[in-house]
Structure formats: structure tokens, C-alpha cells
Amino acid sequence: FMNYRNLRLANLIQEELGKMILREVEFPKSTLVTIVGVEVINDLRQAKIKLGIIPATAAKEALDILERNKSFLQYSLMKKINIKQVPRIEFELNADKLEISD
């Protein structure tokens, strides 16, 4: 459960980070990575970035790429979001993702 301030920050992080991931991070061809949710932990120290990755078989590689780009993304987020302490971002696969059958 997040309070209003955390929720606003989570939405902002989701929007800005989503744009950065789209523009700045190179994924294998035909891999789609979206942020399906952001959870800011109450003391604002950490933000869990929940990811949807299609196809599911590309999930591990996409996560590795994001991990390698994490400090760059963190730094870019700090420049973009003007608050004293930007939460540390942690990427995770969205556990309650819907399975998409083709």
C-alpha cells in the first residue's frame, strides 16, 4: 500500500523510465520491454520496477541488459526527477503477468 506521494512518484518514475528504456536501451530485435508497474517502498529509498517482457523467452537477456544499464538509467532519472533522493531502482519480472498465447 502506497500513500499519495509515493504513488505520484511511482507514476512519474514509470513514465520517465519507460521513455528512457524505449529510447536509450538496445534490446534484441523484436523484444518488447514495458514497465507494468512501479512500487516505491515507503521510505522512498527503493523503487521496484515491474517489467513485462515479450517474448517470455527473451526475459533473462532483457533483464541482464537492464541491469548493465542500471546506473545510467538511475543517473538519468536523478537528472529528470527533481527531488532530493531518487529511490534506487530494482528491476524484476512482473510475477502476475498475463500469459499471452499466440
C-alpha positions as CSV (number, residue, x, y, z in Angstrom):
1,F,0.0,0.0,0.0
2,M,1.4,3.3,-1.1
3,N,0.5,6.8,0.1
4,Y,-0.4,9.6,-2.3
5,R,3.2,11.0,-2.5
6,N,4.7,7.6,-3.2
7,L,2.0,6.9,-5.8
8,R,2.8,10.1,-7.6
9,L,6.5,9.4,-7.5
10,A,5.9,5.8,-8.8
11,N,3.8,7.2,-11.7
12,L,6.5,9.7,-12.5
13,I,9.2,7.1,-12.4
14,Q,7.2,4.7,-14.6
15,E,6.6,7.4,-17.2
16,E,10.2,8.8,-17.3
17,L,11.9,5.4,-17.1
18,G,9.6,4.0,-19.7
19,K,10.6,6.7,-22.1
20,M,14.3,6.2,-21.3
21,I,14.1,2.4,-21.8
22,L,12.4,2.9,-25.1
23,R,14.9,5.5,-26.4
24,E,18.2,4.6,-24.7
25,V,18.4,0.9,-24.2
26,E,19.1,-1.6,-27.0
27,F,17.2,-4.9,-26.8
28,P,17.4,-7.9,-29.2
29,K,15.3,-7.4,-32.3
30,S,11.5,-7.9,-31.7
31,T,11.9,-7.9,-27.9
32,L,9.3,-5.7,-26.2
33,V,10.0,-4.4,-22.8
34,T,7.4,-2.4,-20.9
35,I,7.1,-1.2,-17.3
36,V,3.9,-2.6,-16.0
37,G,4.2,-1.1,-12.5
38,V,6.4,0.7,-10.1
39,E,6.3,0.2,-6.4
40,V,8.0,2.8,-4.3
41,I,8.9,1.5,-0.9
42,N,7.6,3.7,1.9
43,D,10.8,5.4,3.0
44,L,11.4,6.3,-0.7
45,R,14.8,4.5,-0.8
46,Q,13.8,1.9,-3.3
47,A,11.6,1.6,-6.4
48,K,10.7,-1.9,-7.6
49,I,10.3,-1.7,-11.4
50,K,8.0,-4.5,-12.5
51,L,8.6,-5.4,-16.1
52,G,6.6,-7.1,-18.8
53,I,8.8,-8.7,-21.4
54,I,7.6,-10.2,-24.7
55,P,8.5,-12.9,-25.7
56,A,9.0,-14.5,-22.3
57,T,12.0,-16.4,-23.7
58,A,13.8,-13.1,-24.0
59,A,13.2,-12.1,-20.4
60,K,16.5,-13.2,-18.9
61,E,18.5,-11.4,-21.6
62,A,16.4,-8.3,-21.4
63,L,16.8,-8.2,-17.6
64,D,20.6,-8.6,-18.0
65,I,20.7,-5.7,-20.4
66,L,18.7,-3.5,-18.0
67,E,21.0,-4.5,-15.1
68,R,24.0,-3.4,-17.2
69,N,22.3,-0.1,-17.9
70,K,21.0,0.4,-14.4
71,S,23.5,3.1,-13.2
72,F,23.0,5.1,-16.4
73,L,19.2,4.9,-16.0
74,Q,19.4,5.8,-12.3
75,Y,21.6,8.8,-13.1
76,S,19.3,9.9,-15.9
77,L,16.3,9.6,-13.6
78,M,18.0,11.7,-11.0
79,K,18.5,14.5,-13.6
80,K,14.9,14.2,-14.8
81,I,13.1,14.0,-11.4
82,N,13.9,16.9,-9.3
83,I,13.7,15.5,-5.7
84,K,16.4,15.2,-3.1
85,Q,16.6,11.5,-3.1
86,V,15.5,9.5,-6.1
87,P,14.8,5.9,-5.0
88,R,17.3,3.2,-6.0
89,I,15.7,1.3,-8.9
90,E,15.5,-2.5,-8.8
91,F,14.2,-4.4,-11.8
92,E,12.0,-7.5,-11.5
93,L,9.8,-9.5,-13.8
94,N,6.1,-8.9,-13.2
95,A,5.0,-12.0,-11.4
96,D,1.3,-11.6,-12.1
97,K,1.8,-11.1,-15.8
98,L,-0.8,-12.4,-18.1
99,E,0.4,-15.2,-20.3
100,I,-0.1,-14.2,-23.9
101,S,-0.6,-17.2,-26.2
102,D,0.0,-16.7,-29.9
